[in-house]
Amino acid sequence: MSASERDEKPPERILSAALHAQAAGGAQPTPEAQAPPAPEKPPRLPVLRVLLTALLLGILAGGLAGAITLL
C-alpha cells in the first residue's frame, strides 16, 4: 500500500468532515440568505359591506312584495 492510498479518505469521511465543519460554524450564511422579508397582508374582503347590501336589498324586496300583495 502506497502513501497516497493511505491518505485518501472514503467519500463518507469527507462528507462527514465537511458537515462537522459546517455545523461548527465553518460556513457563515450571507445576510440576504438568513430570512426572507415577511409578506404583506392581503387586502381584506368587503364582507360587512356585502352583508349590509344584501340585508337592505332583502328588506326592499320584502317591502315591494308586501306592497304588491296588498294591492
Steps between C-alpha positions, in 0.01 A plus 500: 500500500648833398488825698249658261260208545524529879431877495189474284184507708177333391223738384301434818781635715545809280126572517497444875793736550335766284175473693682525832688809380178663386322418826791649694461829315736453211255645249316820595185587301481833327261758650267475198458125547407509869126566481270625227298812579151445635235514229247781510149424620258438214215748467196417708175397336207745536287254699315757712411716200368198307290384797349845551421531130333158501298593809382827348411333171309231692303760695428691179390187316286390797336840520434505127354147509283595799373812324414305187305236697300766685387664176 
